[in-house]
């Protein structure tokens, strides 16, 4: 799936709150960079941390709250 489609899907899940999406992707990407295992079938050695985080949110693997 293309990044644009993933972003649209993630925004729909987060009620189109772009700030919340950006903050959530950043926080989760940092966790992955520090060694957290991805919750989707992607390799942190190959894929960008932000792409992995975006896919996790778009697929509903990460529950995002206002307390990012």
C-alpha positions in Angstrom: 0.0 0.0 0.0 1.3 3.5 -0.8 2.3 5.9 1.9 -0.5 8.3 0.8 -3.1 5.5 1.3 -1.7 4.5 4.6 -1.7 8.1 5.8 -5.3 8.6 4.7 -6.3 5.3 6.6 -4.4 6.4 9.7 -6.0 9.8 9.6 -9.4 8.3 9.4 -8.7 6.2 12.5 -7.5 9.3 14.3 -10.5 11.4 13.3 -8.4 13.4 10.9 -6.2 14.9 13.6 -2.9 15.5 11.7 -1.1 16.7 14.8 -2.0 13.5 16.7 -0.9 11.3 13.8 2.5 13.1 13.5 3.1 12.9 17.2 2.1 9.3 17.3 4.2 8.2 14.4 7.2 10.1 15.8 6.9 8.5 19.3 6.4 5.0 17.9 9.3 5.4 15.4 11.5 6.4 18.3 10.5 3.3 20.2 11.3 1.1 17.2 14.7 2.9 16.8 15.5 2.0 20.4 14.8 -1.7 19.9 11.0 -2.2 20.2 9.8 -5.0 17.9 7.5 -4.0 15.1 3.9 -5.2 15.4 3.7 -5.7 11.6 5.7 -7.8 9.2 8.4 -5.2 8.4 12.1 -5.2 9.0 13.5 -2.2 10.9 16.9 -2.9 9.2 15.3 -2.4 5.8 12.2 -0.2 6.3 12.1 3.3 7.8 11.0 3.5 11.4 8.4 6.1 10.5 6.9 3.9 7.7 6.7 1.0 10.2 4.9 3.2 12.7 2.5 4.5 10.1 1.6 1.0 9.0 1.0 -0.1 12.6 -1.3 2.8 13.2 -3.2 2.4 9.9 -3.7 -1.4 10.6 -5.0 -0.7 14.1 -2.0 -2.4 15.8 -1.3 0.7 17.9 -4.1 2.3 19.9 -3.5 6.1 19.9 -4.8 8.3 22.7 -4.6 12.0 23.2 -1.8 11.5 25.7 1.0 11.2 23.1 
